[in-house]
Amino acid sequence: MEFGKLVWDAKKIPISELIPNANNPRIITKAKLKSLEKSIETYGIFKPIICDFDLSILGGTQRQRVLLEMFPSDYLVLISVPNRPLTEGERQAIILLDNGHYGEWDMDVLANLFDFKMIKALNLDIVIPEEIPPEIKELDPDDDDIDEGHGDSCPKCG
């Protein structure tokens, strides 16, 4: 697909000037909308809203919805906007790309470096077991369950 060179600029504009996407392919439940609200209250707005040249929203429709309820209409929000109007094909591709996720969660990293309670509280689409499986539990060197006969080697990989 050849679209030509696009250059994106960051701008701050009043939230009320953005045009919601009437054909947004994503829906949001009341629970997820509440989580988004809480996220914005807690962490602020750290991701720009993606717009076409005419300020129609391509990515961030739900954020705009929440922000309009939380702030006055002249509240300035960061947007990412192209240097020219997009074709319909470009618009559709960018909408899908912004809402799609190429990667997958690395469960080992999540298990060992992130707080499961926080992950659950953020209401993300990550399946967290009720109990952390023993094979991903970080072992405490003073833990009585460690078999001293194995030395420093891993029982699975040596």
Backbone hydrogen bonds, N-H to C=O, Kabsch-Sander energy under -0.5 kcal/mol:
donor,donor_aa,acceptor,acceptor_aa,energy
3,F,1,M,-0.7
9,D,81,V,-3.0
11,K,79,I,-2.1
13,I,11,K,-0.5
13,I,77,V,-2.1
15,I,75,Y,-2.8
16,S,73,S,-1.9
17,E,14,P,-1.9
18,L,15,I,-1.2
19,I,55,L,-2.4
22,A,20,P,-0.9
24,N,21,N,-1.2
33,L,29,T,-2.4
34,K,30,K,-2.2
35,S,31,A,-2.1
36,L,32,K,-2.5
37,E,33,L,-2.3
38,K,34,K,-2.5
39,S,35,S,-2.5
40,I,36,L,-2.4
41,E,37,E,-2.4
42,T,38,K,-2.4
43,Y,39,S,-3.4
44,G,39,S,-0.5
44,G,40,I,-1.5
46,F,44,G,-0.8
49,I,78,L,-2.2
50,I,59,G,-2.6
51,C,49,I,-0.5
51,C,80,S,-2.9
52,D,56,S,-2.5
55,L,52,D,-2.2
57,I,19,I,-3.3
58,L,50,I,-3.6
59,G,50,I,-1.9
64,Q,60,G,-2.5
65,R,61,T,-2.0
66,V,62,Q,-2.2
67,L,63,R,-2.9
68,L,64,Q,-2.6
69,E,65,R,-0.9
69,E,66,V,-0.5
70,M,66,V,-1.7
71,F,67,L,-2.7
75,Y,72,P,-2.1
77,V,13,I,-2.8
79,I,11,K,-3.1
80,S,49,I,-2.6
81,V,9,D,-2.7
83,N,7,V,-1.5
91,R,87,T,-2.7
92,Q,88,E,-2.5
93,A,89,G,-2.4
94,I,90,E,-2.8
95,I,91,R,-2.5
96,L,92,Q,-2.4
97,L,93,A,-3.0
98,D,94,I,-2.7
99,N,95,I,-1.5
100,G,96,L,-1.4
107,M,105,W,-1.0
110,L,106,D,-2.5
111,A,107,M,-2.6
112,N,108,D,-2.1
113,L,109,V,-2.6
114,F,109,V,-0.5
114,F,110,L,-1.5
116,F,114,F,-0.6
119,I,115,D,-2.1
120,K,116,F,-2.5
121,A,117,K,-2.4
122,L,118,M,-2.1
123,N,120,K,-1.3
124,L,119,I,-1.1
126,I,124,L,-1.8
128,I,126,I,-0.8
136,I,133,P,-1.8
137,K,133,P,-0.6
137,K,134,P,-0.8
143,D,140,D,-2.7
146,I,143,D,-1.3
148,E,146,I,-0.8
150,H,147,D,-1.8
151,G,148,E,-1.2
153,S,150,H,-1.4
158,G,154,C,-2.2
